[in-house]
């Protein structure tokens, strides 16, 4: 699916089908016929005095760890739930402002927002009301795990059961799908952000170094592995020394980060096991044959496939869709409005 294709040939008098993956780390937007047109961090920067929006997305992300007291950074989504509806509105206004430059009629469009299954009915209604206030009357909500499975090329409309593992930033979700919808779903808050937090704690206790969010994330991305005794990498991490208060740096080795990643995936493994225990026997049989498909940013961690196959009784498939799986899945769900009885046709 192409990103950022020009929309100038679209009929300005017609509506569009818009799919949004409102993720904890990033917000992605798909428009029918054109692919993914937006992919930026889910973060908003406010002026603390006026509460006016200073920046959103990439510009706000660049401010992380570098702001003064006059700027407040807010994450609309946290740990897989809507944490701040006002910030969510600000972010969507920013997104729609960018889409407004494209050649289609908002009022005639259909909007699908994919959210974690854990959101409450109050949050669901708030998002629909928010869509209407921004000019799109036709809006519906679908769970991320359902869209993600479709985006990973899983046929969820078949009677055979499928398992999907979505390792995101705010939460990890494990779902079993069959006959067009979710049969079993479980989630844990062990995910990308929680791993970053554990790395931050480790650096403070073991190296007396206080590091920022971006540094913790960089350590995770470059050093995270689930393969034991294959520690070949190390990086320099910079921060503030806990005792002296001065800028300082240390070399962090891959073997230091391995136990943090392993503990996180032990919790994810437990979530998968709980999901299997709740799965109907006939669907369990299907999963044993087909295995589990993995999406999300955590799927890129080295050794995920090997870890799952060594600890669980089925194969593991790392989806090529990765972080784009959910927004890619909106393409199909926009065709049938999430109706489990109607298989979308290309």
C-alpha positions in Angstrom: 0.0 0.0 0.0 1.6 3.3 -1.1 2.1 6.1 1.3 1.4 9.8 0.6 0.1 9.4 -2.9 -1.2 12.7 -4.5 -5.0 13.0 -4.2 -5.5 15.8 -6.7 -7.4 13.6 -9.1 -10.1 12.9 -6.5 -13.6 14.3 -7.0 -13.9 17.3 -4.6 -17.7 16.8 -4.5 -17.5 13.2 -3.3 -16.7 11.8 0.1 -13.9 9.5 1.0 -13.6 6.4 3.1 -11.1 7.2 5.9 -9.6 4.7 8.3 -7.6 5.9 11.4 -5.4 3.8 13.6 -5.4 5.8 16.9 -2.4 4.2 18.4 -0.5 4.9 21.7 2.7 5.7 19.8 1.6 6.7 16.3 -1.6 7.7 14.5 -2.0 6.4 11.0 -4.6 7.4 8.4 -5.7 5.5 5.3 -7.9 7.0 2.5 -9.6 4.6 0.1 -7.9 4.5 -3.3 -4.8 6.3 -2.1 -3.3 4.3 0.8 -1.7 5.6 3.9 -1.5 9.4 3.8 -0.5 10.2 7.4 1.8 8.6 10.0 3.0 10.7 12.9 3.4 10.3 16.7 0.3 10.5 18.9 1.4 13.5 20.9 0.2 17.1 21.4 2.1 20.1 22.7 0.2 22.8 24.6 1.0 26.3 25.9 0.5 25.9 29.7 -0.8 29.4 30.1 -3.3 29.6 27.2 -3.9 25.9 26.8 -3.5 26.6 23.0 -2.0 23.9 20.8 1.6 24.6 19.8 2.4 21.5 17.9 1.2 17.9 17.1 2.7 14.8 15.7 6.3 15.0 14.5 6.9 18.5 15.7 5.6 17.7 19.2 7.7 14.5 19.3 10.8 16.5 18.6 10.1 18.5 21.9 10.1 15.4 24.1 12.6 15.8 27.0 13.5 19.4 25.8 10.6 21.6 27.0 10.4 24.4 29.6 7.6 25.0 32.0 5.6 27.0 29.4 5.1 23.9 27.3 3.1 20.8 28.3 3.3 17.5 26.3 0.2 15.3 26.4 -0.2 11.8 25.1 -3.9 11.3 24.0 -3.6 7.5 24.3 -1.9 5.7 27.3 -1.6 2.0 28.0 -4.1 1.2 25.3 -6.9 3.5 26.5 -8.1 7.0 25.7 -6.2 9.0 28.3 -7.2 12.6 27.3 -10.2 13.2 25.1 -9.3 16.9 24.7 -5.8 16.0 23.4 -7.4 13.4 21.1 -9.6 16.2 19.7 -6.6 18.4 19.2 -4.7 15.6 17.4 -7.6 14.8 15.1 -8.1 18.5 14.3 -4.4 18.5 13.3 -4.9 15.3 11.2 -8.1 16.6 9.5 -6.4 20.0 8.9 -3.8 18.1 6.8 -6.4 16.0 5.1 -8.4 19.2 4.4 -5.8 20.1 1.8 -6.8 17.0 -0.1 -9.6 17.0 -2.7 -12.7 15.4 -1.2 -15.8 16.4 0.8 -15.5 15.7 4.5 -19.3 15.9 5.2 -19.9 13.1 2.7 -17.1 10.9 4.0 -17.2 7.8 6.2 -14.7 7.5 9.1 -13.6 4.4 10.8 -11.5 4.8 14.0 -9.7 1.7 15.3 -9.1 1.7 19.0 -8.0 -0.8 21.7 -10.8 -3.1 22.6 -10.5 -1.9 26.2 -12.1 1.5 25.5 -15.3 2.1 27.4 -18.7 2.9 25.9 -18.3 6.4 27.2 -15.0 6.8 25.3 -16.5 5.2 22.2 -19.4 7.7 22.2 -17.0 10.6 22.9 -15.0 9.6 19.8 -18.1 9.4 17.6 -19.3 12.7 18.9 -15.9 14.2 18.3 -16.0 13.0 14.7 -19.3 14.6 14.1 -18.1 17.9 15.7 -15.2 17.9 13.2 -17.5 17.5 10.3 -17.9 13.8 9.6 -21.3 12.5 10.5 -20.8 8.9 9.4 -18.4 7.4 11.9 -18.0 3.9 13.5 -15.5 2.2 15.8 -13.8 -1.1 15.4 -11.2 -3.0 17.6 -7.6 -2.7 16.6 -7.1 -6.5 16.9 -9.7 -7.1 14.2 -8.3 -4.6 11.7 -4.8 -5.8 12.5 -5.6 -9.4 11.7 -7.1 -8.3 8.3 -4.1 -6.1 7.6 -1.8 -9.1 8.3 -3.6 -11.0 5.5 -5.5 -13.3 7.9 -8.9 -14.5 6.6 -11.0 -13.7 9.7 -14.2 -14.5 7.8 -13.4 -18.2 7.6 -14.7 -20.7 10.1 -11.1 -21.7 10.9 -9.8 -19.9 14.0 -6.8 -17.5 13.8 -4.7 -16.0 16.6 -3.1 -12.6 16.3 -0.5 -11.1 18.7 -0.3 -7.3 18.6 2.7 -5.9 20.5 2.1 -2.2 20.5 3.5 0.7 22.5 0.9 1.0 25.2 -0.4 -2.6 25.4 0.0 -6.1 24.0 -3.2 -7.7 22.7 -3.9 -11.3 22.0 -7.0 -12.2 20.0 -8.6 -15.3 18.5 -10.9 -14.6 15.5 -13.3 -16.7 13.5 -16.4 -16.2 11.4 -15.7 -12.5 10.9 -15.2 -11.3 14.5 -13.3 -11.5 17.7 -14.0 -14.7 19.8 -11.5 -14.2 22.6 -9.4 -11.2 23.5 -6.9 -10.4 26.3 -4.5 -7.6 26.9 -1.5 -6.7 29.1 0.2 -3.4 29.6 3.5 -5.0 29.0 4.5 -3.4 25.7 7.0 -1.0 24.1 6.5 1.9 26.6 6.7 -0.3 29.6 9.9 -1.8 28.3 11.3 1.7 27.9 10.4 2.5 31.5 12.2 -0.7 32.7 15.3 0.4 30.7 15.1 3.8 32.3 15.0 2.3 35.8 17.9 -0.1 35.0 20.1 2.8 33.8 19.4 4.7 37.0 20.0 1.9 39.4 22.9 0.2 37.6 24.7 3.1 35.9 23.6 6.0 38.1 22.5 7.6 34.8 19.2 9.5 34.3 18.1 9.1 30.7 15.2 10.5 28.7 12.3 8.8 26.8 14.1 9.0 23.5 17.3 7.5 24.8 15.4 4.6 26.4 13.6 3.9 23.2 16.8 4.0 21.2 18.4 1.5 23.6 15.4 -0.8 23.1 15.4 -0.5 19.3 19.1 -1.1 18.9 19.8 -3.7 21.6 16.6 -5.6 22.3 16.9 -9.3 21.7 15.3 -12.6 22.8 18.2 -14.8 21.6 20.5 -15.7 24.5 24.3 -15.9 24.0 24.1 -13.8 20.9 25.2 -10.5 22.3 27.3 -8.6 19.8 26.0 -5.0 20.1 26.6 -2.1 22.4 25.8 1.6 22.2 26.7 4.8 24.0 23.9 6.2 26.1 24.0 9.8 27.3 22.2 11.5 30.2 22.7 13.1 33.6 24.8 11.5 36.3 22.7 10.8 39.4 25.4 11.8 41.9 27.2 14.7 40.2 24.3 16.1 38.2 26.7 16.5 35.2 26.2 15.3 31.7 27.6 11.8 31.4 27.6 8.8 29.1 28.1 5.0 29.5 28.4 2.0 27.2 25.3 -0.2 27.4 25.8 -3.8 26.3 23.2 -6.1 24.7 23.5 -8.6 27.5 22.3 -6.0 30.0 19.0 -5.4 28.1 18.3 -9.1 27.4 16.8 -9.8 30.9 14.5 -6.8 30.6 13.2 -8.0 27.2 12.9 -11.6 28.5 10.8 -10.6 31.5 8.5 -8.6 29.3 7.9 -11.6 26.9 7.4 -14.0 29.8 4.4 -11.8 30.7 3.3 -11.7 27.1 3.6 -15.5 26.9 1.4 -15.8 30.0 -1.2 -13.7 28.2 -1.1 -16.0 25.2 -1.5 -19.0 27.5 -4.6 -17.4 29.3 -6.1 -16.7 25.9 -5.6 -20.3 24.8 -7.3 -21.6 28.0 -10.3 -19.4 27.1 -10.4 -20.5 23.5 -13.1 -23.1 22.4 -11.5 -26.5 21.7 -12.3 -26.5 17.9 -10.6 -23.2 17.5 -7.6 -24.3 19.6 -7.1 -27.1 17.1 -7.1 -24.6 14.2 -4.5 -22.4 16.0 -2.2 -25.4 16.6 -2.2 -26.0 12.9 -2.0 -22.3 11.7 0.1 -20.8 14.5 0.1 -17.1 15.6 0.7 -14.0 13.5 2.6 -11.1 15.2 2.1 -7.4 14.3 3.0 -4.1 15.9 6.4 -2.5 16.7 7.4 -5.3 19.1 7.3 -7.8 16.2 10.6 -6.3 15.1 12.5 -7.4 18.2 15.1 -10.0 17.3 14.1 -13.5 18.4 10.3 -13.1 18.8 9.6 -16.0 16.5 12.2 -18.2 18.2 10.9 -17.4 21.7 7.3 -18.1 20.9 8.0 -21.4 19.0 10.2 -22.6 21.9 7.6 -21.8 24.6 4.3 -22.5 22.9 2.9 -25.4 20.8 2.6 -23.7 17.5 4.4 -21.8 14.8 5.0 -18.1 14.8 4.6 -15.8 11.8 6.0 -12.3 11.8 3.7 -10.2 9.6 5.4 -8.0 7.0 2.7 -5.4 7.7 4.3 -4.6 11.1 3.1 -1.3 12.4 0.9 -0.7 9.4 -1.3 -3.8 9.8 -4.1 -2.0 11.7 -4.5 0.9 9.3 -4.2 -1.5 6.3 -7.0 -3.5 7.8 -9.3 -0.5 7.8 -9.4 -0.7 4.0 -11.5 -3.9 4.2 -13.6 -2.9 7.3 -14.6 0.3 5.5 -16.2 -1.8 2.8 -18.5 -3.8 5.1 -18.6 -1.4 8.2 -17.2 -4.3 10.3 -20.2 -6.6 9.6 -19.1 -10.1 10.3 -21.7 -11.5 7.9 -20.3 -9.7 4.9 -17.0 -10.6 3.4 -15.4 -7.5 1.8 -14.7 -7.9 -1.9 -11.9 -6.1 -3.7 
